Amino acid sequence: MKVTAEKNEKVANMIFGSIYPHYLNRIIKNGRTKEELDQVIKWLTNYDDTAMESFIEGKVTFRAFFEGATMHPNAHMIKGVVCGYRIEEIEDEFQIYKQCRQMEKLVDELAKGRKMEKILRVEKK
């Protein structure tokens, strides 16, 4: 599927703190922890505990969440299909949508029981 400007805007305007509990419920239901969820999100965005808590409790949009993030240099290694969209084929003009799908892919992998060292991608030397 192709991302549209409308779809990108819709996701960009969603509130991170309203989506986070859904991520949390999904991973807990599959035997993972809040600490693990926070670890993968912090790995991706380079946020610390204080920033994460303020985003979870606040009314911060995905746009503001990702615009303030320093994405991990290995984020380009997050590939696959999420919600019918192949992450690596999402155009650069829809960066927020792509970043959101990258995060959702990490949450999916966590929920499916993938080992943390595989989720937190490391470039092979």
N, CA, C and O atoms as CSV, one atom per row, in Angstrom:
chain,resi,resn,atom,element,x,y,z
A,1,MET,N,N,0.836,-1.187,0.000
A,1,MET,CA,C,0.000,0.000,0.000
A,1,MET,C,C,0.876,1.245,0.000
A,1,MET,O,O,2.028,1.223,0.435
A,2,LYS,N,N,0.305,2.307,-0.492
A,2,LYS,CA,C,0.996,3.595,-0.539
A,2,LYS,C,C,0.465,4.496,0.576
A,2,LYS,O,O,-0.735,4.533,0.851
A,3,VAL,N,N,1.371,5.206,1.195
A,3,VAL,CA,C,1.000,6.179,2.225
A,3,VAL,C,C,0.535,7.447,1.526
A,3,VAL,O,O,1.119,7.865,0.527
A,4,THR,N,N,-0.502,8.045,2.048
A,4,THR,CA,C,-0.990,9.309,1.500
A,4,THR,C,C,-0.676,10.426,2.490
A,4,THR,O,O,-0.396,10.177,3.663
A,5,ALA,N,N,-0.726,11.639,2.004
A,5,ALA,CA,C,-0.493,12.796,2.877
A,5,ALA,C,C,-1.537,12.829,3.994
A,5,ALA,O,O,-1.226,13.201,5.126
A,6,GLU,N,N,-2.773,12.439,3.674
A,6,GLU,CA,C,-3.839,12.434,4.673
A,6,GLU,C,C,-3.548,11.418,5.777
A,6,GLU,O,O,-3.726,11.706,6.960
A,7,LYS,N,N,-3.097,10.223,5.378
A,7,LYS,CA,C,-2.768,9.179,6.341
A,7,LYS,C,C,-1.600,9.619,7.230
A,7,LYS,O,O,-1.620,9.409,8.443
A,8,ASN,N,N,-0.594,10.224,6.619
A,8,ASN,CA,C,0.557,10.724,7.362
A,8,ASN,C,C,0.106,11.755,8.396
A,8,ASN,O,O,0.543,11.703,9.546
A,9,GLU,N,N,-0.748,12.677,8.009
A,9,GLU,CA,C,-1.239,13.717,8.919
A,9,GLU,C,C,-2.064,13.126,10.053
A,9,GLU,O,O,-1.949,13.552,11.202
A,10,LYS,N,N,-2.893,12.147,9.728
A,10,LYS,CA,C,-3.737,11.511,10.740
A,10,LYS,C,C,-2.863,10.880,11.821
A,10,LYS,O,O,-3.118,11.063,13.011
A,11,VAL,N,N,-1.838,10.140,11.414
A,11,VAL,CA,C,-0.934,9.500,12.374
A,11,VAL,C,C,-0.120,10.555,13.116
A,11,VAL,O,O,0.062,10.450,14.328
A,12,ALA,N,N,0.365,11.559,12.414
A,12,ALA,CA,C,1.184,12.607,13.033
A,12,ALA,C,C,0.431,13.329,14.144
A,12,ALA,O,O,1.042,13.790,15.107
A,13,ASN,N,N,-0.886,13.431,14.020
A,13,ASN,CA,C,-1.693,14.163,14.994
A,13,ASN,C,C,-2.239,13.290,16.128
A,13,ASN,O,O,-2.898,13.796,17.036
A,14,MET,N,N,-1.970,11.996,16.080
A,14,MET,CA,C,-2.393,11.114,17.163
A,14,MET,C,C,-1.542,11.395,18.397
A,14,MET,O,O,-0.383,11.794,18.281
A,15,ILE,N,N,-2.114,11.189,19.563
A,15,ILE,CA,C,-1.439,11.467,20.828
A,15,ILE,C,C,-0.687,10.210,21.284
A,15,ILE,O,O,-1.279,9.147,21.472
A,16,PHE,N,N,0.629,10.360,21.456
A,16,PHE,CA,C,1.463,9.232,21.868
A,16,PHE,C,C,0.937,8.583,23.154
A,16,PHE,O,O,0.841,7.358,23.239
A,17,GLY,N,N,0.601,9.398,24.141
A,17,GLY,CA,C,0.129,8.885,25.431
A,17,GLY,C,C,-1.166,8.116,25.352
A,17,GLY,O,O,-1.469,7.338,26.256
A,18,SER,N,N,-1.948,8.306,24.292
A,18,SER,CA,C,-3.191,7.546,24.149
A,18,SER,C,C,-2.948,6.199,23.449
A,18,SER,O,O,-3.769,5.289,23.559
A,19,ILE,N,N,-1.839,6.073,22.743
A,19,ILE,CA,C,-1.499,4.837,22.038
A,19,ILE,C,C,-0.606,3.941,22.889
A,19,ILE,O,O,-0.696,2.716,22.811
A,20,TYR,N,N,0.243,4.543,23.690
A,20,TYR,CA,C,1.187,3.784,24.519
A,20,TYR,C,C,0.498,2.679,25.345
A,20,TYR,O,O,1.007,1.559,25.384
A,21,PRO,N,N,-0.642,2.957,26.004
A,21,PRO,CA,C,-1.286,1.885,26.782
A,21,PRO,C,C,-1.680,0.674,25.927
A,21,PRO,O,O,-1.701,-0.452,26.424
A,22,HIS,N,N,-1.988,0.898,24.661
A,22,HIS,CA,C,-2.313,-0.223,23.760
A,22,HIS,C,C,-1.069,-1.069,23.503
A,22,HIS,O,O,-1.131,-2.298,23.502
A,23,TYR,N,N,0.053,-0.399,23.287
A,23,TYR,CA,C,1.321,-1.124,23.144
A,23,TYR,C,C,1.599,-1.937,24.401
A,23,TYR,O,O,1.952,-3.115,24.333
A,24,LEU,N,N,1.433,-1.289,25.546
A,24,LEU,CA,C,1.730,-1.922,26.825
A,24,LEU,C,C,0.827,-3.144,27.057
A,24,LEU,O,O,1.313,-4.209,27.439
A,25,ASN,N,N,-0.458,-2.994,26.831
A,25,ASN,CA,C,-1.390,-4.120,27.004
A,25,ASN,C,C,-1.019,-5.285,26.109
A,25,ASN,O,O,-1.072,-6.441,26.529
A,26,ARG,N,N,-0.646,-4.984,24.884
A,26,ARG,CA,C,-0.304,-6.042,23.940
A,26,ARG,C,C,0.921,-6.831,24.387
A,26,ARG,O,O,0.916,-8.061,24.337
A,27,ILE,N,N,1.952,-6.148,24.817
A,27,ILE,CA,C,3.178,-6.868,25.178
A,27,ILE,C,C,3.027,-7.602,26.516
A,27,ILE,O,O,3.576,-8.690,26.689
A,28,ILE,N,N,2.287,-7.013,27.462
A,28,ILE,CA,C,2.068,-7.670,28.758
A,28,ILE,C,C,1.261,-8.948,28.564
A,28,ILE,O,O,1.539,-9.973,29.187
A,29,LYS,N,N,0.259,-8.873,27.692
A,29,LYS,CA,C,-0.563,-10.044,27.385
A,29,LYS,C,C,0.287,-11.189,26.835
A,29,LYS,O,O,-0.088,-12.357,26.942
A,30,ASN,N,N,1.417,-10.851,26.253
A,30,ASN,CA,C,2.312,-11.844,25.665
A,30,ASN,C,C,3.548,-12.108,26.529
A,30,ASN,O,O,4.552,-12.631,26.048
A,31,GLY,N,N,3.460,-11.736,27.820
A,31,GLY,CA,C,4.510,-12.094,28.763
A,31,GLY,C,C,5.732,-11.183,28.798
A,31,GLY,O,O,6.763,-11.558,29.356
A,32,ARG,N,N,5.631,-9.996,28.214
A,32,ARG,CA,C,6.753,-9.047,28.253
A,32,ARG,C,C,6.443,-7.969,29.283
A,32,ARG,O,O,5.352,-7.946,29.852
A,33,THR,N,N,7.407,-7.070,29.527
A,33,THR,CA,C,7.251,-6.074,30.592
A,33,THR,C,C,7.265,-4.644,30.055
A,33,THR,O,O,7.687,-4.380,28.929
A,34,LYS,N,N,6.784,-3.725,30.913
A,34,LYS,CA,C,6.826,-2.297,30.588
A,34,LYS,C,C,8.272,-1.855,30.386
A,34,LYS,O,O,8.561,-1.046,29.505
A,35,GLU,N,N,9.173,-2.384,31.198
A,35,GLU,CA,C,10.591,-2.029,31.091
A,35,GLU,C,C,11.141,-2.399,29.713
A,35,GLU,O,O,11.915,-1.645,29.123
A,36,GLU,N,N,10.735,-3.564,29.205
A,36,GLU,CA,C,11.188,-3.985,27.877
A,36,GLU,C,C,10.604,-3.087,26.787
A,36,GLU,O,O,11.292,-2.725,25.833
A,37,LEU,N,N,9.326,-2.732,26.940
A,37,LEU,CA,C,8.696,-1.830,25.970
A,37,LEU,C,C,9.427,-0.489,25.964
A,37,LEU,O,O,9.773,0.032,24.904
A,38,ASP,N,N,9.655,0.060,27.143
A,38,ASP,CA,C,10.354,1.338,27.230
A,38,ASP,C,C,11.768,1.231,26.659
A,38,ASP,O,O,12.255,2.162,26.017
A,39,GLN,N,N,12.418,0.104,26.893
A,39,GLN,CA,C,13.770,-0.094,26.377
A,39,GLN,C,C,13.801,-0.016,24.857
A,39,GLN,O,O,14.693,0.619,24.295
A,40,VAL,N,N,12.843,-0.650,24.176
A,40,VAL,CA,C,12.880,-0.619,22.709
A,40,VAL,C,C,12.522,0.764,22.181
A,40,VAL,O,O,13.098,1.218,21.193
A,41,ILE,N,N,11.573,1.438,22.832
A,41,ILE,CA,C,11.207,2.791,22.387
A,41,ILE,C,C,12.369,3.755,22.625
A,41,ILE,O,O,12.672,4.591,21.774
A,42,LYS,N,N,13.019,3.636,23.788
A,42,LYS,CA,C,14.158,4.510,24.084
A,42,LYS,C,C,15.342,4.201,23.163
A,42,LYS,O,O,16.081,5.109,22.781
A,43,TRP,N,N,15.525,2.929,22.804
A,43,TRP,CA,C,16.584,2.569,21.853
A,43,TRP,C,C,16.337,3.280,20.519
A,43,TRP,O,O,17.253,3.850,19.926
A,44,LEU,N,N,15.087,3.236,20.061
A,44,LEU,CA,C,14.744,3.827,18.770
A,44,LEU,C,C,14.872,5.349,18.777
A,44,LEU,O,O,15.373,5.934,17.817
A,45,THR,N,N,14.422,5.989,19.853
A,45,THR,CA,C,14.290,7.457,19.868
A,45,THR,C,C,15.377,8.189,20.644
A,45,THR,O,O,15.532,9.402,20.496
A,46,ASN,N,N,16.122,7.476,21.458
A,46,ASN,CA,C,17.170,8.043,22.305
A,46,ASN,C,C,16.599,8.951,23.400
A,46,ASN,O,O,17.296,9.841,23.889
A,47,TYR,N,N,15.336,8.734,23.789
A,47,TYR,CA,C,14.763,9.475,24.909
A,47,TYR,C,C,15.185,8.815,26.214
A,47,TYR,O,O,15.474,7.619,26.250
A,48,ASP,N,N,15.219,9.615,27.302
A,48,ASP,CA,C,15.510,9.057,28.615
A,48,ASP,C,C,14.200,8.803,29.368
A,48,ASP,O,O,13.114,9.077,28.856
A,49,ASP,N,N,14.320,8.272,30.596
A,49,ASP,CA,C,13.127,7.926,31.388
A,49,ASP,C,C,12.223,9.125,31.636
A,49,ASP,O,O,11.001,9.011,31.547
A,50,THR,N,N,12.817,10.274,31.946
A,50,THR,CA,C,12.037,11.477,32.236
A,50,THR,C,C,11.220,11.903,31.019
A,50,THR,O,O,10.034,12.209,31.134
A,51,ALA,N,N,11.859,11.919,29.862
A,51,ALA,CA,C,11.154,12.305,28.632
A,51,ALA,C,C,10.038,11.313,28.329
A,51,ALA,O,O,8.928,11.710,27.974
A,52,MET,N,N,10.332,10.026,28.468
A,52,MET,CA,C,9.319,8.999,28.193
A,52,MET,C,C,8.093,9.192,29.072
A,52,MET,O,O,6.962,9.156,28.586
A,53,GLU,N,N,8.313,9.394,30.356
A,53,GLU,CA,C,7.182,9.580,31.272
A,53,GLU,C,C,6.365,10.816,30.912
A,53,GLU,O,O,5.137,10.790,30.987
A,54,SER,N,N,7.033,11.895,30.524
A,54,SER,CA,C,6.298,13.106,30.161
A,54,SER,C,C,5.479,12.891,28.881
A,54,SER,O,O,4.380,13.431,28.753
A,55,PHE,N,N,6.003,12.111,27.945
A,55,PHE,CA,C,5.258,11.814,26.721
A,55,PHE,C,C,4.062,10.908,27.008
A,55,PHE,O,O,2.987,11.093,26.437
A,56,ILE,N,N,4.248,9.943,27.882
A,56,ILE,CA,C,3.167,9.012,28.213
A,56,ILE,C,C,2.037,9.745,28.934
A,56,ILE,O,O,0.861,9.480,28.682
A,57,GLU,N,N,2.394,10.664,29.829
A,57,GLU,CA,C,1.399,11.377,30.626
A,57,GLU,C,C,0.840,12.612,29.923
A,57,GLU,O,O,-0.226,13.099,30.296
A,58,GLY,N,N,1.536,13.119,28.922
A,58,GLY,CA,C,1.146,14.367,28.283
A,58,GLY,C,C,0.255,14.188,27.066
A,58,GLY,O,O,-0.245,13.100,26.781
A,59,LYS,N,N,0.080,15.275,26.373
A,59,LYS,CA,C,-0.751,15.317,25.169
A,59,LYS,C,C,0.124,15.556,23.941
A,59,LYS,O,O,-0.220,16.359,23.073
A,60,VAL,N,N,1.243,14.864,23.875
A,60,VAL,CA,C,2.219,15.055,22.805
A,60,VAL,C,C,1.813,14.232,21.585
A,60,VAL,O,O,1.525,13.041,21.696
A,61,THR,N,N,1.794,14.874,20.435
A,61,THR,CA,C,1.456,14.162,19.204
A,61,THR,C,C,2.641,13.320,18.736
A,61,THR,O,O,3.777,13.541,19.157
A,62,PHE,N,N,2.366,12.361,17.867
A,62,PHE,CA,C,3.454,11.590,17.273
A,62,PHE,C,C,4.407,12.508,16.507
A,62,PHE,O,O,5.612,12.259,16.456
A,63,ARG,N,N,3.856,13.577,15.909
A,63,ARG,CA,C,4.714,14.533,15.200
A,63,ARG,C,C,5.754,15.115,16.159
A,63,ARG,O,O,6.951,15.079,15.873
A,64,ALA,N,N,5.307,15.644,17.278
A,64,ALA,CA,C,6.223,16.243,18.256
A,64,ALA,C,C,7.138,15.174,18.857
A,64,ALA,O,O,8.321,15.425,19.086
A,65,PHE,N,N,6.593,13.992,19.109
A,65,PHE,CA,C,7.378,12.901,19.676
A,65,PHE,C,C,8.559,12.560,18.770
A,65,PHE,O,O,9.692,12.458,19.240
A,66,PHE,N,N,8.300,12.385,17.481
A,66,PHE,CA,C,9.374,11.993,16.567
A,66,PHE,C,C,10.253,13.165,16.142
A,66,PHE,O,O,11.440,12.972,15.876
A,67,GLU,N,N,9.698,14.380,16.071
A,67,GLU,CA,C,10.523,15.535,15.713
A,67,GLU,C,C,11.567,15.819,16.781
A,67,GLU,O,O,12.646,16.325,16.471
A,68,GLY,N,N,11.261,15.501,18.038
A,68,GLY,CA,C,12.211,15.723,19.118
A,68,GLY,C,C,13.171,14.561,19.344
A,68,GLY,O,O,14.110,14.666,20.133
A,69,ALA,N,N,12.930,13.461,18.651
A,69,ALA,CA,C,13.738,12.254,18.844
A,69,ALA,C,C,15.034,12.310,18.039
A,69,ALA,O,O,15.108,12.939,16.983
A,70,THR,N,N,16.039,11.639,18.565
A,70,THR,CA,C,17.266,11.386,17.814
A,70,THR,C,C,17.206,9.905,17.466
A,70,THR,O,O,17.562,9.050,18.276
A,71,MET,N,N,16.751,9.616,16.258
A,71,MET,CA,C,16.535,8.222,15.883
A,71,MET,C,C,17.855,7.448,15.888
A,71,MET,O,O,18.907,7.965,15.511
A,72,HIS,N,N,17.761,6.207,16.324
A,72,HIS,CA,C,18.943,5.351,16.399
A,72,HIS,C,C,19.544,5.188,14.999
A,72,HIS,O,O,18.798,5.039,14.031
A,73,PRO,N,N,20.867,5.212,14.871
A,73,PRO,CA,C,21.500,5.073,13.554
A,73,PRO,C,C,21.166,3.751,12.854
A,73,PRO,O,O,21.294,3.651,11.634
A,74,ASN,N,N,20.744,2.748,13.609
A,74,ASN,CA,C,20.384,1.469,12.993
A,74,ASN,C,C,18.883,1.326,12.727
A,74,ASN,O,O,18.411,0.240,12.391
A,75,ALA,N,N,18.140,2.413,12.877
A,75,ALA,CA,C,16.700,2.356,12.620
A,75,ALA,C,C,16.407,1.928,11.181
A,75,ALA,O,O,15.358,1.343,10.913
A,76,HIS,N,N,17.319,2.212,10.258
A,76,HIS,CA,C,17.124,1.809,8.860
A,76,HIS,C,C,17.085,0.289,8.701
A,76,HIS,O,O,16.664,-0.221,7.663
A,77,MET,N,N,17.523,-0.426,9.728
A,77,MET,CA,C,17.537,-1.888,9.675
A,77,MET,C,C,16.181,-2.491,10.044
A,77,MET,O,O,15.990,-3.702,9.932
A,78,ILE,N,N,15.243,-1.656,10.481
A,78,ILE,CA,C,13.898,-2.133,10.824
A,78,ILE,C,C,13.124,-2.266,9.525
A,78,ILE,O,O,12.788,-1.276,8.875
A,79,LYS,N,N,12.852,-3.495,9.168
A,79,LYS,CA,C,12.181,-3.770,7.893
A,79,LYS,C,C,11.030,-4.720,8.126
A,79,LYS,O,O,10.929,-5.364,9.170
A,80,GLY,N,N,10.171,-4.792,7.138
A,80,GLY,CA,C,9.040,-5.708,7.216
A,80,GLY,C,C,7.732,-4.985,6.992
A,80,GLY,O,O,7.702,-3.803,6.647
A,81,VAL,N,N,6.646,-5.722,7.194
A,81,VAL,CA,C,5.313,-5.199,6.941
A,81,VAL,C,C,4.592,-4.970,8.256
A,81,VAL,O,O,4.550,-5.850,9.117
A,82,VAL,N,N,4.026,-3.785,8.403
A,82,VAL,CA,C,3.202,-3.432,9.557
A,82,VAL,C,C,1.946,-2.773,9.013
A,82,VAL,O,O,2.021,-1.810,8.250
A,83,CYS,N,N,0.792,-3.295,9.409
A,83,CYS,CA,C,-0.499,-2.735,8.974
A,83,CYS,C,C,-0.595,-2.644,7.448
A,83,CYS,O,O,-1.210,-1.716,6.921
A,84,GLY,N,N,-0.003,-3.583,6.752
A,84,GLY,CA,C,-0.077,-3.619,5.295
A,84,GLY,C,C,0.938,-2.741,4.576
A,84,GLY,O,O,0.956,-2.700,3.346
A,85,TYR,N,N,1.777,-2.043,5.324
A,85,TYR,CA,C,2.784,-1.154,4.722
A,85,TYR,C,C,4.168,-1.756,4.911
A,85,TYR,O,O,4.547,-2.099,6.031
A,86,ARG,N,N,4.918,-1.887,3.841
A,86,ARG,CA,C,6.304,-2.343,3.926
A,86,ARG,C,C,7.135,-1.139,4.326
A,86,ARG,O,O,7.244,-0.170,3.574
A,87,ILE,N,N,7.722,-1.203,5.516
A,87,ILE,CA,C,8.428,-0.066,6.116
A,87,ILE,C,C,9.479,0.522,5.184
A,87,ILE,O,O,9.540,1.737,4.999
A,88,GLU,N,N,10.301,-0.332,4.602
A,88,GLU,CA,C,11.403,0.164,3.782
A,88,GLU,C,C,10.943,0.810,2.475
A,88,GLU,O,O,11.749,1.428,1.779
A,89,GLU,N,N,9.658,0.675,2.132
A,89,GLU,CA,C,9.132,1.288,0.905
A,89,GLU,C,C,8.350,2.571,1.162
A,89,GLU,O,O,7.863,3.194,0.218
A,90,ILE,N,N,8.222,2.977,2.428
A,90,ILE,CA,C,7.517,4.219,2.746
A,90,ILE,C,C,8.415,5.387,2.340
A,90,ILE,O,O,9.572,5.465,2.754
A,91,GLU,N,N,7.876,6.287,1.531
A,91,GLU,CA,C,8.643,7.401,0.987
A,91,GLU,C,C,9.135,8.339,2.089
A,91,GLU,O,O,8.484,8.493,3.123
A,92,ASP,N,N,10.277,8.956,1.857
A,92,ASP,CA,C,10.891,9.867,2.829
A,92,ASP,C,C,9.999,11.045,3.188
A,92,ASP,O,O,10.100,11.584,4.290
A,93,GLU,N,N,9.133,11.450,2.277
A,93,GLU,CA,C,8.255,12.586,2.568
A,93,GLU,C,C,7.257,12.271,3.681
A,93,GLU,O,O,6.668,13.181,4.266
A,94,PHE,N,N,7.068,10.988,3.973
A,94,PHE,CA,C,6.157,10.564,5.037
A,94,PHE,C,C,6.959,10.024,6.220
A,94,PHE,O,O,6.674,8.942,6.735
A,95,GLN,N,N,7.948,10.778,6.636
A,95,GLN,CA,C,8.905,10.353,7.659
A,95,GLN,C,C,8.240,9.990,8.982
A,95,GLN,O,O,8.600,8.983,9.591
A,96,ILE,N,N,7.284,10.784,9.436
A,96,ILE,CA,C,6.631,10.507,10.716
A,96,ILE,C,C,5.887,9.179,10.649
A,96,ILE,O,O,5.935,8.380,11.584
A,97,TYR,N,N,5.205,8.958,9.542
A,97,TYR,CA,C,4.479,7.697,9.370
A,97,TYR,C,C,5.456,6.529,9.388
A,97,TYR,O,O,5.187,5.502,10.012
A,98,LYS,N,N,6.576,6.678,8.714
A,98,LYS,CA,C,7.591,5.625,8.665
A,98,LYS,C,C,8.153,5.350,10.056
A,98,LYS,O,O,8.300,4.192,10.447
A,99,GLN,N,N,8.461,6.390,10.794
A,99,GLN,CA,C,9.003,6.221,12.141
A,99,GLN,C,C,7.993,5.549,13.062
A,99,GLN,O,O,8.358,4.718,13.893
A,100,CYS,N,N,6.738,5.908,12.912
A,100,CYS,CA,C,5.685,5.293,13.715
A,100,CYS,C,C,5.601,3.795,13.404
A,100,CYS,O,O,5.477,2.974,14.313
A,101,ARG,N,N,5.669,3.454,12.141
A,101,ARG,CA,C,5.620,2.040,11.746
A,101,ARG,C,C,6.871,1.289,12.200
A,101,ARG,O,O,6.793,0.104,12.525
A,102,GLN,N,N,8.014,1.956,12.224
A,102,GLN,CA,C,9.226,1.316,12.738
A,102,GLN,C,C,9.038,0.975,14.221
A,102,GLN,O,O,9.402,-0.112,14.670
A,103,MET,N,N,8.470,1.910,14.962
A,103,MET,CA,C,8.237,1.672,16.381
A,103,MET,C,C,7.237,0.533,16.572
A,103,MET,O,O,7.419,-0.319,17.441
A,104,GLU,N,N,6.192,0.521,15.766
A,104,GLU,CA,C,5.200,-0.537,15.870
A,104,GLU,C,C,5.790,-1.899,15.529
A,104,GLU,O,O,5.389,-2.912,16.104
A,105,LYS,N,N,6.732,-1.930,14.604
A,105,LYS,CA,C,7.408,-3.185,14.254
A,105,LYS,C,C,8.194,-3.708,15.454
A,105,LYS,O,O,8.177,-4.908,15.730
A,106,LEU,N,N,8.880,-2.817,16.169
A,106,LEU,CA,C,9.612,-3.221,17.368
A,106,LEU,C,C,8.654,-3.758,18.435
A,106,LEU,O,O,8.947,-4.756,19.093
A,107,VAL,N,N,7.517,-3.095,18.599
A,107,VAL,CA,C,6.514,-3.542,19.568
A,107,VAL,C,C,5.980,-4.915,19.148
A,107,VAL,O,O,5.810,-5.795,19.992
A,108,ASP,N,N,5.718,-5.103,17.865
A,108,ASP,CA,C,5.257,-6.406,17.360
A,108,ASP,C,C,6.260,-7.506,17.678
A,108,ASP,O,O,5.893,-8.582,18.151
A,109,GLU,N,N,7.530,-7.221,17.412
A,109,GLU,CA,C,8.569,-8.216,17.657
A,109,GLU,C,C,8.674,-8.545,19.142
A,109,GLU,O,O,8.877,-9.700,19.516
A,110,LEU,N,N,8.536,-7.537,19.976
A,110,LEU,CA,C,8.568,-7.737,21.421
A,110,LEU,C,C,7.396,-8.629,21.844
A,110,LEU,O,O,7.574,-9.577,22.608
A,111,ALA,N,N,6.213,-8.319,21.343
A,111,ALA,CA,C,5.016,-9.085,21.690
A,111,ALA,C,C,5.102,-10.534,21.195
A,111,ALA,O,O,4.543,-11.441,21.813
A,112,LYS,N,N,5.791,-10.738,20.101
A,112,LYS,CA,C,5.909,-12.096,19.545
A,112,LYS,C,C,7.025,-12.906,20.193
A,112,LYS,O,O,7.283,-14.045,19.804
A,113,GLY,N,N,7.687,-12.307,21.191
A,113,GLY,CA,C,8.685,-13.042,21.940
A,113,GLY,C,C,10.082,-13.047,21.354
A,113,GLY,O,O,10.927,-13.840,21.767
A,114,ARG,N,N,10.331,-12.180,20.407
A,114,ARG,CA,C,11.672,-12.110,19.823
A,114,ARG,C,C,12.679,-11.676,20.879
A,114,ARG,O,O,12.356,-10.878,21.758
A,115,LYS,N,N,13.872,-12.189,20.796
A,115,LYS,CA,C,14.912,-11.845,21.767
A,115,LYS,C,C,15.302,-10.377,21.625
A,115,LYS,O,O,15.374,-9.833,20.523
A,116,MET,N,N,15.553,-9.752,22.779
A,116,MET,CA,C,15.867,-8.326,22.809
A,116,MET,C,C,17.081,-7.992,21.943
A,116,MET,O,O,17.091,-6.956,21.278
A,117,GLU,N,N,18.099,-8.846,21.940
A,117,GLU,CA,C,19.292,-8.559,21.136
A,117,GLU,C,C,18.993,-8.567,19.637
A,117,GLU,O,O,19.739,-7.981,18.853
A,118,LYS,N,N,17.909,-9.226,19.236
A,118,LYS,CA,C,17.508,-9.202,17.817
A,118,LYS,C,C,16.681,-7.949,17.522
A,118,LYS,O,O,16.796,-7.350,16.452
A,119,ILE,N,N,15.853,-7.570,18.482
A,119,ILE,CA,C,15.000,-6.378,18.306
A,119,ILE,C,C,15.859,-5.121,18.213
A,119,ILE,O,O,15.642,-4.266,17.354
A,120,LEU,N,N,16.839,-5.024,19.112
A,120,LEU,CA,C,17.741,-3.862,19.134
A,120,LEU,C,C,18.852,-4.123,18.120
A,120,LEU,O,O,19.928,-4.614,18.461
A,121,ARG,N,N,18.570,-3.792,16.901
A,121,ARG,CA,C,19.446,-4.148,15.782
A,121,ARG,C,C,20.873,-3.633,15.925
A,121,ARG,O,O,21.117,-2.496,16.329
A,122,VAL,N,N,21.797,-4.513,15.580
A,122,VAL,CA,C,23.214,-4.188,15.586
A,122,VAL,C,C,23.748,-4.526,14.190
A,122,VAL,O,O,23.493,-5.608,13.660
A,123,GLU,N,N,24.489,-3.586,13.609
A,123,GLU,CA,C,25.057,-3.843,12.288
A,123,GLU,C,C,26.121,-4.915,12.401
A,123,GLU,O,O,26.954,-4.904,13.307
A,124,LYS,N,N,26.071,-5.838,11.460
A,124,LYS,CA,C,27.093,-6.888,11.418
A,124,LYS,C,C,28.365,-6.325,10.832
A,124,LYS,O,O,28.338,-5.559,9.869
A,125,LYS,N,N,29.489,-6.715,11.429
A,125,LYS,CA,C,30.769,-6.179,10.973
A,125,LYS,C,C,31.480,-7.187,10.110
A,125,LYS,O,O,32.580,-6.920,9.628
